[in-house]
Amino acid sequence: SPTPKEPYVSEQVAQFYTQWLKERGVSDAYVSFDQLWTLAMQMQQQLVPVSAIVGGVAAQECIKAISGKELPLNNTFVLDGSE
């Protein structure tokens, strides 16, 4: 899992996240801090290559759905842009 360059950043983000959820009456079990941190680390990824991959997959799935020759993805597509 990604780690911050400076340890105090992780602590500050965790405190903000916990307070933000508390103010809105949402349990902190709704989304774990590890999940939030992984999502935040995805913000550092290059947009163009990720967009090209997602666009290609979306086009492929449209062709599958329209042609009826193959089954489209079953409502799930997961891409980790950091790898």
N, C-alpha and C positions, 0 to 999 in steps of 0.2 A: 504494500500500500504506500502511496506517496507520503513523503514527510516534508515538513517545511524546512527551509534553510535555517531559520532562526526559531528555536524551540518556543520562545515566548509568543510567537505569532499564533501557534496552535492553541495555546492557553487562552489568548485573547479572543480568538474566534469561537472557542468552546463556550466562554462566558457570554459572549454576545448572543450566540445561538440559543443557549439555555434561557437567557433573559427574554429574548424575542418570543420564544414559544410560550413562556410563562405569561407574558403580557396578553397573549392571544388565547390563553386557556387550552393550549394543546399539550398533550403529554410528550415528554422528550423521548419516549419510546416510539413515537410516530416515525421518525427518521433518525437513525443512529448518527452520531457525530462522524464515525468513520465513513458512512455513506455520503454525508455532506462534504467531508474533506475530499473524498475521491471526485465528487462532482465539481468542486471548486478547482481541483487540479486540472480538470479537463479544459478549463478556461484558458490554459496556457498553450493549447494545441493550435496548430496551423489550420486556419479555416478553409483554405482552398483545397488541399488534398482530402480533407474530411468531406467537404461538400461534393467533390468529384465522386467519391466512393458512394455516398448516400444517394446522390443523383443517379448514378449508374444502377444501383440496386433498385431504386424506385422505378426507373424506366423499364428495367428487366421485369419487375413484378407487374407493371401495367401491361406489358406485352403478353405475359403469361395469362393474366386475367382476361384480356380481350380475345386472345386466340383460343383459349381453352385447351391448349395442348399439354400444359403442365400445371400442377397445382402451385398457386402462389404461396408465399410464406404464411405461416399460421399466426398472423397478428403480432409477431415478435421479430424484431431485428435489433441486435445488440452490437454496437461497435465501440471499441475502446480506442480512441484516437491517439493514445499515447504510445501505442506499440506499432 
